[in-house]
Amino acid sequence: MSRFLGSIWKKSRSLGGFSLLENGKEFSRGRKSPPGQHGKSRKRKPSIYAYQNKEKQKLRFLYGLRERQLRNLFISVKKKKGNALYNLMTHLESRLDNLVFRSGLLGTRKLARQWVNHGHLLVNEEKVDIPSFLVKPGSTISLKEKMANHEIVKAQLQQNIKPPAYISLDKKNSTIAISYSRYPTDEELEKNIDVSSVIEWYNKKM
């Protein structure tokens, strides 16, 4: 399945008002209820299958993954020692595009992916143009100097978005650097998705 290129607003509505931008801005243009004349007003409780699938879709669209990417990631983390849920989420949070977004440097993961693809970012002073590149704790992500004064960057920095405790954003003169100090703790991981149900979904499918 190809990457989703449709309306973020419609997709967020179809997921029950779940903000894929994580700030609710996509709902500024309209309501949160599911598409349709009256939204989905079914009184009966959704099946376990439907619930798990919805949570999986939330996770996939939030991080911008194709179906096959998420499936392969699940297979990979299942082979590792430790908690599969934690391994899955720390993997997603350690992606280069996600860290750029989390830092507050760029406003959406989609834009962060584009900038990584275009080669505007360095990891430990080396060019990386793969959004899914896994950044190790202790690494530094820097923006190329020619992009430091870009209007998008200046407008975003004016918002003074506070990044999570494990990420810091430093701006000195014409250089902008993001430090990834450690993996997030359980308490710092995404709380608006029932990731355990996603794990159960794939366990049943394998």
C-alpha positions in Angstrom: 0.0 0.0 0.0 1.4 3.4 -1.0 1.9 6.3 1.5 -1.2 8.3 2.3 -1.5 11.5 0.3 -5.1 12.4 1.0 -6.7 14.9 3.3 -5.3 14.9 6.9 -8.6 16.4 8.1 -10.7 13.7 6.6 -8.4 11.0 7.8 -8.3 12.4 11.4 -12.1 12.5 11.3 -12.4 8.9 10.1 -10.2 7.9 13.1 -12.8 9.4 15.5 -11.3 12.9 15.9 -7.8 11.7 16.5 -5.4 14.5 15.6 -2.7 13.2 13.3 -0.9 16.6 13.6 -1.0 16.2 17.4 -2.2 19.7 17.8 -5.8 19.6 16.5 -5.1 22.2 13.8 -6.5 20.1 11.1 -9.9 20.5 12.7 -9.9 24.3 12.3 -11.5 23.8 8.9 -14.4 21.7 10.1 -15.9 19.2 12.6 -14.2 16.2 14.2 -17.0 13.7 13.7 -16.6 10.9 11.1 -17.4 11.6 7.5 -21.1 11.3 6.5 -24.3 13.2 6.9 -24.5 12.6 10.6 -21.2 10.9 11.2 -21.2 7.4 12.4 -23.9 7.2 15.0 -24.0 3.5 15.4 -25.0 2.6 19.0 -23.5 -0.8 19.1 -20.0 -1.2 20.5 -17.4 -1.8 17.8 -15.9 -5.3 17.6 -12.5 -6.1 19.1 -11.3 -6.5 15.5 -12.6 -3.1 14.5 -11.1 -1.5 17.6 -7.7 -3.0 17.1 -7.7 -2.1 13.4 -8.5 1.5 14.2 -5.7 1.8 16.7 -3.3 0.3 14.1 -4.4 2.9 11.6 -3.9 5.6 14.1 -0.3 4.4 14.7 0.4 4.0 11.0 -0.9 7.4 9.9 0.6 9.2 12.8 4.1 8.2 12.0 3.5 8.1 8.2 4.1 4.4 7.6 3.0 2.1 4.9 1.2 -1.0 5.9 4.1 -3.2 5.0 6.5 -1.0 6.9 4.5 -1.3 10.1 4.1 -5.1 9.7 7.9 -5.6 9.0 8.7 -3.4 12.0 6.5 -5.6 14.2 8.3 -8.7 13.0 11.6 -7.0 13.8 10.8 -5.9 17.3 9.3 -9.3 18.2 12.7 -10.8 17.7 14.3 -8.4 20.2 14.5 -9.0 23.9 12.3 -7.0 26.2 8.8 -5.5 25.9 7.6 -5.5 22.3 5.4 -2.4 22.9 8.3 -0.4 24.2 10.7 -1.6 21.5 8.1 -0.7 18.8 7.5 2.8 20.2 11.1 3.7 20.9 11.9 2.6 17.3 9.3 5.0 15.9 10.4 7.8 18.2 14.0 7.4 17.2 13.3 7.9 13.5 15.0 11.0 12.1 11.8 12.6 10.7 10.1 12.1 14.0 12.9 13.7 16.1 13.0 16.7 13.8 9.2 17.1 14.3 9.4 16.5 18.0 12.1 19.1 18.4 9.8 21.8 17.2 12.0 22.7 14.3 9.3 21.8 11.7 5.6 21.8 12.2 4.6 18.3 10.8 6.2 14.9 10.3 5.3 15.2 6.6 7.3 18.4 6.3 10.2 16.8 8.3 10.2 13.8 5.9 10.4 16.2 2.9 13.3 18.1 4.4 15.2 14.9 5.2 14.6 13.6 1.7 15.9 16.8 0.2 19.2 16.5 2.2 18.7 19.5 4.5 19.7 17.7 7.7 22.9 16.1 9.0 23.3 13.4 11.7 26.6 13.7 13.5 27.8 16.0 10.7 27.0 13.4 8.0 24.2 13.9 5.4 21.3 11.6 5.9 18.4 11.7 3.4 16.4 8.7 4.7 13.4 9.8 7.0 13.3 6.3 8.7 17.0 6.5 9.6 17.3 5.4 13.3 19.1 8.0 15.4 21.0 6.7 18.3 20.9 8.4 21.7 23.8 10.8 22.1 23.6 11.9 18.5 23.2 15.4 17.2 21.0 16.4 14.2 21.9 19.7 12.6 20.2 21.8 9.9 22.3 23.0 7.0 23.3 26.6 7.4 21.6 27.7 4.2 18.3 26.5 5.6 18.6 28.1 9.0 17.0 31.4 7.9 14.2 29.8 5.8 10.9 31.4 6.5 9.3 28.1 7.5 12.0 27.6 10.2 11.8 31.2 11.5 8.0 31.1 11.8 8.2 27.7 13.5 10.9 28.8 16.0 8.8 31.8 17.0 6.2 29.5 18.4 8.7 28.3 21.1 7.4 24.8 21.1 8.9 22.9 24.1 10.3 19.5 23.0 10.2 16.4 25.2 12.8 16.1 27.9 14.9 13.7 25.9 15.3 16.2 23.0 16.8 19.7 23.0 16.9 22.3 20.2 19.7 24.8 20.2 20.1 27.8 18.0 23.3 29.7 17.9 23.9 32.3 15.2 23.4 30.5 11.9 23.4 27.0 13.3 20.5 24.9 14.5 21.1 21.6 16.3 18.9 19.0 17.8 20.3 16.7 20.5 18.8 13.3 21.2 20.0 12.5 24.7 18.2 9.2 25.5 15.4 7.0 24.6 12.0 8.1 26.0 10.6 6.5 29.1 7.3 4.6 29.2 5.6 7.7 30.6 6.9 9.8 27.7 5.5 7.6 24.9 2.3 8.2 22.9 -0.7 7.8 25.2 -3.5 8.5 22.8 -3.1 5.2 21.0 -3.7 1.7 22.5 -0.5 0.3 21.2 -1.0 -3.0 23.1 -4.1 -3.6 20.9 -1.9 -3.1 17.8 0.5 -5.7 19.2 -2.4 -8.1 19.7 -3.6 -7.4 16.1 -0.3 -8.5 14.7 0.1 -11.5 17.0 -3.2 -12.9 15.7 -2.1 -12.2 12.1 1.3 -14.0 12.3 
